[in-house]
Amino acid sequence: MPEQLEPERYELAAPPAYRFELDRRDFLGLMGGGLLVVFSAGAQERGGRRRSESLPEELDAWLHIGENGAVRVCTGKAEVGQNIRTSLSQAVSEELHCPISAVEMVMADTALTPWDMGTFGSRTTPTMAPQIRRAAATAREALLDLAAERWHVERARVSIANGKITCGEQTAGFGELTKGQQLTRTVSHDTPVGKPASQSVPKVAAHEIVTGKHKYASDLSRPGMLHGKVLRPPAFGAKLASFDAPSLPGITVVHDGEFVGVAAADPHAAAEALGKLKTEWKRDPKSEAVASGDSLYAHLKKTAAEAEGPGHGSIEEGLAAADVKLKATYTVAYIAHTPLEPRAALAEWDNGKLTVWAGTQVPFGVRDELASAFGIPGDRVRVIVPDTGSGYGGKHSGECALEAARLAKAAAKPVKLVWTREEEFTWAYFRPAGVIEVSSGAKRDGAITAWDFHNYNSGGSAIQGLYDIPQQRNQFHRSDSPLRQGSYRGLAATANHFAREVHIDELAGELKMDPLAFRLKNIKDPRLRAVLEAAAGRFGWGKHEASGISCGFEKNGYVATCAQVAVQHNKIRILRVVEAFDCGAVVNPDHLKNQIEGSIAMAVGGALFEQIRFGDGQISNPRFSQYRVPRFADMPVVEAVLVDRPDLPSAGAGETPIVGLAPAVSNAIFALRGIRLRHMPFEAGVAL
């Protein structure tokens, strides 16, 4: 789906007491489907408005070769731990035939890089990498032409390798040819480009990262910088009824409507000053009485909107033809992103111009938010994204940048604001909770005849499976969410795969068929069959007790997962996971395995124990001592099987591998104990 947005467009609405200038709902709601970059509409007008025009085709907008031979490449993508700096550098290195050490990636700087919608949806590899590769290939051809012209030789006699141009005895480095001048070329789709070399190139800047020298958003400082803190309401929906600030020498206090914040010389002084402010709040009974606990899922069903999504054939006819019929309901809880680095921003005003260094996945979107909030032209706002300590889809909004900018404007000094862990747990948005209802039917020979699938609230991503079912309907129903919700790694694909793949196992059980054989009976897609067979073969399917299997497709990636489990002291222990993944051509095998292993580690938390608890207008587990995330002891033995398809374009790998673990583990628990786990997380009140 290269040029289409995902069905889910959550508003990312803040609770009423926290809602300020988040006007760009169209941007904040983007949930990571097809990403319009490079050759799509989206350049900016002054004032931050978007207008339809193609992004730069000039080579110098993307790539510049310095006099010293260094290759500087610009992209609006952000590095948030997915290691895209390395894979994009690889693309440049391969096309320019130069060492990767010669490549410098300038990323996510609205003053230096071409416009980009954001870093999400696993779109960097399939959309930005080809553009960067074309730019590098254009530069390569320009260098060869330049050398042939300068040496007065036939173009065919000139070659390029290891960062040098050669013709017989004549050799020149890139910088010697360009003299640091721009290469005036147009990036063309007709320029011949190579295919990914599938090399395990080491991570760029790895030494600086592991030694702590690498700077992230929360590490930055500016001369004369102050530290900010923002006053938060005691509950969702609470309104500021009265406010008074005592004399606080050396402290800047900002009170603007519902916004109250302070800036001080150090974080401790700012926190102390915040505690001395005198406030009264008016609580909102409606916000405090929102659905929670067991009533949440009934609320999501009750408030559901009209269905969205495709269907074909007649469900009634499919059920009438079935020998076995099955109905089941599956639920998923809200969970938090828990990034290693909470939201952080540093803002500085200079002669009416605003520069903000922020940990965000959408720098140009945040630039627009800032321009709108302060009523200034977009070209007077610059957003720079230092490497960021993870996002997982949780850093699409710019509230931290806005808060830092408001404090900096009032203090007339740079201000850095880093959210506390409690703020991140409470005032950021969550992966949506959801209810999924499935009705199905099948013949005795295992052919599925009917499939009726309804997702309430969690989203439509991957709602359409690849099973060959003649009569099926897959629909998403929007609901009223009690909590602020938005994008999370894999979007609703995790919930939809969980419900679909557990239900498939249940249907296989009713037919007394092997779960793998039942899947293969109903799958024609050769790539999905290939990953299923690869995972099952490596795992040794049928040779181990307490085992489960699942498969799926999302964002042009095919995945199959096998899991083996045990239960100890009423706790699930995942012993072993084998996951096969096909994302087209493999770019960097080692780093692809890292993505798969990281996805599985994250999936362990959502499957077993991660869950946001709330009530009375508050989050009741807003810290790591109360919100359980995976630990080293929770990790199974993980085997990643790469199903390389060098004949196909590369798809992103940051999201799809997360979807297979939960259903495979649920199915394994049934094989072990005969208990069907239909609610994520599994350990929420279930006796095993």
Backbone hydrogen bonds, N-H to C=O, Kabsch-Sander energy under -0.5 kcal/mol:
donor,donor_aa,acceptor,acceptor_aa,energy
4,Q,1,M,-1.2
12,L,485,Q,-0.6
18,Y,15,P,-2.4
19,R,16,P,-1.2
20,F,18,Y,-0.6
22,L,20,F,-3.8
23,D,21,E,-0.8
25,R,23,D,-2.5
27,F,24,R,-0.7
28,L,24,R,-3.1
29,G,25,R,-2.0
30,L,27,F,-1.7
34,G,4,Q,-4.2
36,L,34,G,-0.6
37,V,35,L,-1.4
38,V,115,W,-0.5
39,F,37,V,-2.6
42,G,51,R,-0.8
42,G,53,E,-0.6
43,A,51,R,-0.6
43,A,53,E,-0.7
45,E,49,R,-3.5
48,G,45,E,-1.5
49,R,46,R,-0.5
51,R,43,A,-2.5
53,E,51,R,-0.9
55,L,38,V,-0.7
59,L,185,R,-2.9
61,A,58,E,-1.5
62,W,59,L,-1.9
63,L,59,L,-2.6
64,H,72,R,-2.5
66,G,64,H,-0.6
66,G,70,A,-2.8
69,G,66,G,-2.1
71,V,102,A,-3.0
72,R,64,H,-3.3
72,R,70,A,-0.7
73,V,71,V,-0.6
73,V,104,E,-2.9
74,C,62,W,-2.7
75,T,106,V,-2.4
80,V,78,A,-0.8
87,S,83,N,-1.4
88,L,84,I,-2.5
89,S,85,R,-1.7
90,Q,86,T,-2.3
91,A,87,S,-1.7
92,V,88,L,-1.8
93,S,89,S,-2.8
94,E,90,Q,-2.8
95,E,91,A,-1.9
96,L,92,V,-2.8
97,H,93,S,-1.0
98,C,93,S,-1.5
102,A,99,P,-1.6
103,V,100,I,-1.6
104,E,71,V,-3.2
105,M,103,V,-0.5
106,V,73,V,-3.6
106,V,104,E,-0.6
107,M,105,M,-0.7
108,A,75,T,-1.9
110,T,383,V,-2.5
112,L,109,D,-1.5
113,T,109,D,-3.0
119,T,361,Q,-2.9
120,F,118,G,-0.9
123,R,120,F,-1.1
127,T,123,R,-1.9
128,M,123,R,-0.8
128,M,124,T,-1.2
129,A,124,T,-2.3
131,Q,127,T,-1.0
132,I,128,M,-2.9
133,R,129,A,-2.5
134,R,130,P,-2.4
135,A,131,Q,-2.4
136,A,132,I,-2.4
137,A,133,R,-2.4
138,T,134,R,-2.5
139,A,135,A,-2.2
140,R,136,A,-2.3
141,E,137,A,-2.3
142,A,138,T,-2.1
143,L,139,A,-2.4
144,L,140,R,-2.2
145,D,141,E,-2.3
146,L,142,A,-2.6
147,A,143,L,-2.4
148,A,144,L,-2.3
149,E,145,D,-2.3
150,R,146,L,-2.5
151,W,147,A,-2.6
152,H,148,A,-0.8
153,V,148,A,-2.0
157,R,154,E,-1.6
158,V,155,R,-1.6
159,S,166,T,-2.8
161,A,164,K,-2.3
163,G,97,H,-3.3
164,K,161,A,-1.6
165,I,172,A,-3.2
166,T,159,S,-2.7
167,C,170,Q,-2.7
170,Q,167,C,-2.2
172,A,165,I,-2.3
174,F,163,G,-1.0
177,L,173,G,-1.4
178,T,174,F,-2.3
179,K,175,G,-2.5
181,Q,178,T,-2.4
184,T,182,Q,-0.8
185,R,183,L,-1.7
187,V,57,E,-3.7
191,T,188,S,-0.9
199,Q,587,V,-1.6
201,V,199,Q,-1.8
206,A,203,K,-1.5
209,I,205,A,-1.9
210,V,206,A,-2.5
211,T,207,H,-1.6
212,G,209,I,-0.9
213,K,208,E,-1.6
214,H,208,E,-1.9
217,A,387,D,-1.0
219,D,216,Y,-1.9
220,L,216,Y,-0.6
220,L,217,A,-1.0
225,M,222,R,-2.0
226,L,414,P,-3.1
227,H,264,A,-3.5
228,G,416,K,-2.9
229,K,262,V,-2.2
231,L,260,V,-3.0
236,F,617,G,-3.2
238,A,235,A,-1.8
239,K,282,K,-2.6
241,A,239,K,-0.7
241,A,280,E,-2.7
242,S,280,E,-1.6
244,D,278,K,-2.3
251,I,248,L,-2.0
252,T,263,A,-2.5
253,V,251,I,-0.6
254,V,261,G,-3.2
256,D,259,F,-3.0
259,F,256,D,-2.1
260,V,258,E,-0.5
261,G,254,V,-2.3
262,V,229,K,-2.7
263,A,252,T,-2.0
264,A,227,H,-2.5
270,A,266,D,-2.0
271,A,267,P,-2.4
272,E,268,H,-2.4
273,A,269,A,-2.4
274,L,270,A,-2.2
275,G,271,A,-1.6
276,K,272,E,-0.7
276,K,273,A,-0.9
277,L,273,A,-0.5
277,L,274,L,-1.0
278,K,244,D,-2.9
279,T,277,L,-0.7
280,E,242,S,-2.0
282,K,239,K,-3.2
283,R,281,W,-0.7
288,E,284,D,-2.0
289,A,285,P,-1.2
290,V,287,S,-0.9
295,S,292,S,-1.5
296,L,293,G,-1.3
298,A,294,D,-0.6
299,H,295,S,-2.1
300,L,296,L,-2.3
301,K,297,Y,-1.8
302,K,298,A,-2.6
303,T,299,H,-2.2
304,A,301,K,-1.2
305,A,478,R,-3.2
308,E,476,F,-2.3
312,H,472,Q,-2.9
315,I,313,G,-0.5
318,G,314,S,-2.2
319,L,315,I,-2.6
320,A,316,E,-2.3
321,A,317,E,-1.6
322,A,319,L,-1.0
323,D,442,A,-2.0
324,V,442,A,-2.3
326,L,440,S,-2.4
328,A,438,V,-2.2
330,Y,436,I,-3.1
331,T,678,R,-2.2
332,V,434,G,-2.2
333,A,680,M,-1.6
335,I,431,R,-0.9
341,E,389,G,-2.2
345,A,417,L,-2.2
346,L,357,W,-2.6
347,A,415,V,-2.7
348,E,355,T,-2.4
350,D,353,K,-2.7
353,K,350,D,-1.6
354,L,380,R,-2.8
355,T,348,E,-2.7
356,V,382,R,-2.8
357,W,346,L,-2.8
358,A,356,V,-0.6
358,A,384,I,-2.2
359,G,344,A,-2.2
360,T,358,A,-1.3
361,Q,395,K,-3.0
362,V,395,K,-0.5
366,V,362,V,-2.5
367,R,363,P,-2.2
368,D,364,F,-1.8
369,E,365,G,-2.1
370,L,366,V,-2.6
371,A,367,R,-2.5
372,S,368,D,-2.5
373,A,369,E,-2.8
374,F,370,L,-2.2
375,G,371,A,-0.7
376,I,371,A,-1.8
380,R,377,P,-1.9
381,V,378,G,-1.5
382,R,354,L,-2.8
384,I,356,V,-2.7
384,I,382,R,-0.5
385,V,108,A,-2.4
388,T,79,E,-2.3
390,S,388,T,-2.7
394,G,391,G,-2.6
402,L,398,G,-2.3
403,E,399,E,-2.5
404,A,400,C,-2.5
405,A,401,A,-2.3
406,R,402,L,-2.2
407,L,403,E,-2.2
408,A,404,A,-2.6
409,K,405,A,-2.1
410,A,406,R,-1.9
411,A,407,L,-2.4
412,A,408,A,-1.5
413,K,408,A,-1.0
415,V,347,A,-2.1
416,K,226,L,-2.6
417,L,345,A,-3.2
419,W,343,R,-2.7
424,E,420,T,-2.3
425,F,421,R,-2.3
426,T,422,E,-1.6
427,W,423,E,-3.2
428,A,423,E,-0.6
428,A,424,E,-0.8
430,F,484,R,-2.0
431,R,335,I,-2.8
434,G,332,V,-2.2
435,V,456,Y,-1.7
436,I,330,Y,-3.2
437,E,454,H,-2.4
438,V,328,A,-2.7
439,S,452,D,-2.5
440,S,326,L,-2.6
441,G,450,A,-1.8
442,A,324,V,-2.2
443,K,447,A,-2.6
446,G,443,K,-2.1
449,T,441,G,-2.2
450,A,441,G,-1.6
451,W,471,Q,-1.5
452,D,439,S,-3.1
453,F,451,W,-0.5
453,F,473,R,-3.2
454,H,437,E,-2.5
455,N,475,Q,-2.9
456,Y,435,V,-3.5
456,Y,454,H,-0.5
457,N,455,N,-0.7
457,N,477,H,-2.7
458,S,456,Y,-0.8
463,I,460,G,-1.9
465,G,463,I,-0.7
468,D,522,N,-3.4
469,I,467,Y,-1.5
471,Q,449,T,-0.6
472,Q,312,H,-2.2
472,Q,470,P,-0.6
473,R,451,W,-2.6
474,N,310,P,-2.3
475,Q,453,F,-3.0
476,F,308,E,-3.9
477,H,455,N,-3.4
478,R,306,E,-0.6
478,R,476,F,-0.5
481,S,479,S,-0.8
486,G,430,F,-2.5
489,R,392,Y,-1.5
491,L,488,Y,-4.3
493,A,490,G,-2.0
494,T,491,L,-0.8
496,N,492,A,-2.9
497,H,493,A,-2.5
498,F,494,T,-2.2
499,A,495,A,-2.4
500,R,496,N,-2.4
501,E,497,H,-3.0
502,V,498,F,-1.9
503,H,499,A,-2.2
504,I,500,R,-2.4
505,D,501,E,-1.4
506,E,502,V,-2.3
507,L,503,H,-2.7
508,A,504,I,-2.3
509,G,505,D,-2.5
510,E,506,E,-2.1
511,L,507,L,-1.5
512,K,508,A,-0.5
512,K,509,G,-0.9
513,M,508,A,-2.6
518,F,514,D,-2.8
519,R,515,P,-1.8
520,L,516,L,-2.6
521,K,517,A,-1.9
522,N,518,F,-1.0
522,N,519,R,-1.0
523,I,520,L,-0.8
529,R,525,D,-2.2
530,A,526,P,-1.9
531,V,527,R,-1.9
532,L,528,L,-2.0
533,E,529,R,-2.5
534,A,530,A,-2.2
535,A,531,V,-2.7
536,A,532,L,-2.6
537,G,533,E,-2.2
538,R,534,A,-2.2
539,F,535,A,-2.5
540,G,536,A,-1.9
541,W,536,A,-2.4
543,K,540,G,-2.2
548,G,563,A,-2.5
550,S,561,T,-1.8
552,G,559,V,-2.4
554,E,557,G,-2.3
557,G,554,E,-1.7
558,Y,582,D,-2.7
559,V,552,G,-2.5
560,A,580,A,-2.1
561,T,550,S,-2.3
562,C,578,V,-2.7
563,A,548,G,-2.4
564,Q,576,R,-2.2
565,V,546,A,-2.3
566,A,573,R,-2.2
568,Q,571,K,-2.8
571,K,568,Q,-1.5
573,R,566,A,-3.5
574,I,572,I,-0.5
575,L,564,Q,-2.5
575,L,573,R,-0.7
576,R,564,Q,-1.5
577,V,637,V,-3.1
578,V,562,C,-2.4
579,E,639,E,-2.6
580,A,560,A,-2.5
581,F,641,V,-2.6
582,D,558,Y,-2.8
583,C,581,F,-0.5
583,C,584,G,-0.5
585,A,648,L,-1.3
592,L,588,N,-2.4
593,K,589,P,-2.3
594,N,590,D,-1.8
595,Q,591,H,-1.9
596,I,592,L,-2.2
597,E,593,K,-2.9
598,G,594,N,-2.8
599,S,595,Q,-2.3
600,I,596,I,-2.2
601,A,597,E,-2.3
602,M,598,G,-2.2
603,A,599,S,-2.5
604,V,600,I,-1.7
605,G,601,A,-0.9
606,G,602,M,-1.4
607,A,603,A,-2.3
608,L,604,V,-2.5
609,F,605,G,-1.8
610,E,605,G,-3.4
612,I,334,Y,-2.7
613,R,611,Q,-0.5
615,G,618,Q,-2.3
616,D,288,E,-0.9
618,Q,615,G,-1.6
620,S,613,R,-2.5
620,S,618,Q,-0.5
621,N,613,R,-0.7
626,Q,623,R,-2.0
627,Y,623,R,-2.3
628,R,626,Q,-0.7
634,D,631,R,-1.5
635,M,631,R,-0.6
635,M,632,F,-1.4
637,V,575,L,-2.3
639,E,577,V,-2.6
641,V,579,E,-3.2
641,V,639,E,-0.5
642,L,640,A,-0.6
643,V,581,F,-2.7
643,V,641,V,-0.7
644,D,642,L,-1.1
645,R,584,G,-2.0
648,L,645,R,-2.4
651,A,583,C,-3.0
652,G,122,S,-0.8
658,I,655,E,-2.3
659,V,656,T,-1.8
664,A,660,G,-1.5
665,V,661,L,-2.7
666,S,662,A,-2.7
667,N,663,P,-2.5
668,A,664,A,-1.8
669,I,665,V,-2.4
670,F,666,S,-1.7
671,A,667,N,-1.9
672,L,668,A,-1.8
673,R,669,I,-3.6
674,G,669,I,-0.6
674,G,670,F,-1.9
675,I,669,I,-0.6
677,L,675,I,-0.7
678,R,676,R,-0.8
680,M,331,T,-2.5
682,F,607,A,-3.2
683,E,608,L,-2.1
684,A,681,P,-1.1
685,G,683,E,-1.6
687,A,685,G,-0.5
688,L,686,V,-0.6
